[in-house]
Amino acid sequence: MAFLNLKNLQKSFGTNTVVHDFNLAVEKGEFVSFLGPSGCGKTTVLRMIAGFETPDRGMIEIDGKDVVDLKPNQRNIGMVFQAYALFPNMTVAQNVAFGLRIAGKSKQERDATVKEMLSLIRLEHLADRYPYQMSGGQQQRVALARALATKPQVLLLDEPLSALDAKIRVSLREEIRAIQQKLGITTIFVTHDQEEALSISDRIVVMHEGKADQVGTPFEIYNQPSTRFVASFVGTLNMLEGHVENLSANQINLDGNLIKLPQPITGVADKAPVTLALRPEAIRLNNQKPLDVSVPATIEDVHFLGSVIRTRVKLGQNQLSLDSFNDPAVAPPKRGDEVKVSFAAHDLLILQD
């Protein structure tokens, strides 16, 4: 049985239903990210788990116990907010000890736990500082230590890195993941940043308009998107318009190029139009190795991004963006150049709504 069970959750504010029939089973020690754009319902689900919002219907179980009717302080949950929410008049040590003091722990227990938590986040030397004397990254680590100090059953993280600059975000998300794995704590992480979700999650829930569009591992979400929304939201994607040439032969017509797909074509009729998806990194430019599809195209634009060169080409009625590693010995193509682009048939996905 899953450690955290969300069953048929629904939540409305007035006439606006923001979470629709949401279901999720999370194993003990699993790190699950809720990923989606603003307004998709991910934070509302998190707040229902925490007890800050009450579902209109549905069940929330933690370790087999229904907690829907319990107050937030009765659920044994730790939460880290987007805003650090540290007490400005308390030192780092006092902030970390706050929940322990409320829980009635002895001074000896509090001191031992504070020492353990500050060692975990490597900020023992800042125990006597106040929040205003620390950087944003340090403050967020203190907020994490405070949430973990009470030994919660579930840790909830509500976009905890969004206020930090890019370099600190990368290092801190890796630190959060390392701490989570060390403690083995069941964790829900809310983010709108796909790179964050892909890099640190055991599984990802891609949310759209209050529903879970797809639940899967980062590999599955990126490489095997099950809906048009997931395919377009996670990673950069080329959308190509074609039609079914021969349904029984799994053959697609893309700008006059006949492509036989290795997987069966389902959900569409023979001769019907289809939208195909192709990742930029799956495309090769002037490739010498034979691939399933190799067609002429014209360079429309070239963007130098450092380690990667992103090139946009015109292919019949379609446009393609492709990524290639920067090779200092090879000059990038120029606008107007006639080239050949190639890709494997198995990299094409037929998108369903």
Long-range contacts (C-beta under 8 A, 24 or more apart in sequence): 1-64, 2-26, 2-27, 3-27, 3-28, 3-29, 3-30, 3-62, 3-63, 3-153, 3-186, 4-49, 4-60, 4-61, 4-62, 4-154, 4-186, 4-188, 5-59, 5-60, 5-61, 6-45, 6-49, 6-58, 6-59, 6-60, 7-58, 7-59, 7-60, 7-61, 8-57, 8-58, 8-59, 9-45, 9-48, 9-55, 9-57, 9-58, 9-59, 9-60, 10-55, 10-56, 10-57, 10-58, 11-41, 11-44, 11-48, 11-53, 11-55, 11-56, 12-56, 17-210, 18-44, 18-210, 19-44, 19-45, 19-48, 19-55, 19-210, 20-209, 20-210, 20-211, 21-211, 22-58, 22-210, 22-211, 22-212, 23-212, 24-205, 24-212, 24-215, 26-186, 26-188, 27-186, 28-184, 28-186, 29-184, 29-185, 29-186, 30-186, 30-187, 30-202, 30-203, 31-177, 31-180, 31-181, 31-187, 31-189, 31-200, 31-201, 31-202, 31-203, 32-187, 32-188, 32-189, 32-201, 32-202, 32-203, 32-204, 32-205, 33-188, 33-189, 33-190, 33-191, 33-196, 33-197, 33-200, 33-201, 33-203, 33-204, 33-205, 34-188, 34-189, 34-190, 34-191, 34-205, 34-207, 35-191, 35-192, 35-194, 35-197, 35-204, 35-205, 35-206, 35-207, 35-233, 35-234, 36-192, 36-206, 36-207, 36-208, 36-233, 37-192, 37-208, 37-233, 38-192, 40-207, 40-208, 40-209, 40-210, 41-207, 41-209, 41-210, 41-211, 42-190, 42-205, 42-207, 43-158, 43-159, 43-190, 45-207, 46-156, 46-158, 46-188, 46-190, 49-77, 49-154, 49-156, 49-188, 50-75, 50-77, 50-79, 50-156, 51-75, 51-77, 62-153, 62-154, 63-153, 75-154, 76-150, 76-152, 76-153, 76-154, 77-152, 77-153, 77-154, 77-155, 77-156, 78-147, 78-148, 78-150, 78-152, 78-154, 78-155, 78-156, 79-147, 79-155, 79-156, 79-157, 79-158, 80-140, 80-143, 80-144, 80-147, 80-155, 80-156, 80-157, 80-158, 80-160, 81-143, 81-158, 81-160, 82-158, 82-159, 82-160, 82-162, 82-163, 83-163, 84-131, 84-136, 84-139, 84-140, 84-142, 84-143, 85-143, 86-131, 86-139, 86-142, 86-143, 86-146, 87-131, 88-130, 88-131, 88-132, 89-130, 90-130, 91-127, 91-128, 91-129, 91-130, 92-118, 92-123, 92-126, 92-127, 92-128, 92-129, 92-130, 92-131, 92-134, 92-142, 93-118, 93-127, 93-128, 95-131, 95-142, 95-146, 96-142, 96-145, 96-146, 96-149, 97-149, 98-146, 99-146, 99-149, 99-150, 100-149, 100-150, 103-150, 113-149, 114-149, 117-145, 117-146, 117-148, 117-149, 118-145, 120-145, 120-148, 120-179, 120-182, 121-145, 121-175, 121-179, 135-168, 136-163, 136-164, 136-168, 137-164, 137-168, 137-171, 137-172, 140-164, 140-172, 141-172, 141-175, 144-176, 144-179, 148-179, 148-183, 148-185, 152-185, 153-185, 153-186, 154-185, 154-186, 154-187, 154-188, 155-180, 155-185, 155-186, 155-187, 155-188, 156-187, 156-188, 156-190, 157-187, 157-188, 157-189, 157-190, 158-190, 159-190, 159-191, 159-192, 160-189, 161-191, 161-193, 161-196, 162-191, 162-192, 162-193, 169-193, 169-196, 173-199, 173-200, 174-199, 174-200, 176-200, 194-233, 194-234, 194-235, 198-222, 198-234, 206-230, 206-233, 206-234, 208-233, 224-349, 225-277, 225-349, 225-351, 226-352, 227-351, 227-352, 227-353, 228-275, 228-351, 228-352, 228-353, 231-277, 231-349, 231-351, 232-277, 235-279, 236-279, 236-280, 236-321, 236-323, 237-277, 237-278, 237-279, 237-280, 238-277, 238-278, 238-279, 238-280, 238-283, 238-318, 238-319, 238-320, 238-321, 239-275, 239-276, 239-277, 239-351, 240-275, 240-276, 240-277, 240-278, 240-318, 240-320, 240-348, 241-273, 241-274, 241-275, 241-276, 241-317, 241-318, 242-273, 242-274, 242-276, 243-271, 243-272, 243-273, 243-274, 244-268, 244-269, 244-270, 244-271, 244-272, 244-274, 245-271, 246-270, 252-276, 252-348, 252-350, 254-293, 254-316, 254-318, 255-295, 255-315, 255-316, 255-317, 255-318, 256-316, 257-293, 257-295, 259-292, 259-293, 259-345, 259-348, 260-292, 260-345, 261-345, 261-346, 261-348, 261-350, 262-345, 262-346, 263-346, 265-350, 267-350, 267-352, 268-350, 274-350, 274-351, 275-350, 275-351, 276-348, 276-349, 276-350, 276-351, 277-348, 277-349, 277-350, 277-351, 278-320, 278-343, 278-347, 278-348, 278-349, 279-347, 280-310, 280-320, 280-321, 280-322, 280-323, 281-322, 281-323, 282-343, 282-344, 282-347, 283-320, 283-322, 283-323, 283-341, 283-342, 283-343, 284-322, 284-324, 284-341, 284-342, 284-343, 285-311, 285-313, 285-322, 285-324, 285-333, 285-339, 285-340, 285-341, 286-339, 286-340, 287-340, 287-342, 291-342, 291-343, 291-344, 292-342, 292-343, 292-344, 292-345, 292-346, 293-342, 293-343, 293-344, 293-345, 294-340, 294-341, 294-342, 295-340, 295-341, 295-342, 296-338, 296-339, 296-340, 297-338, 297-339, 297-340, 297-341, 298-336, 298-337, 298-338, 298-339, 299-333, 299-334, 299-335, 299-336, 299-337, 299-338, 299-339, 300-335, 301-335, 302-332, 302-333, 302-334, 302-335, 304-332, 313-339, 313-341, 315-341
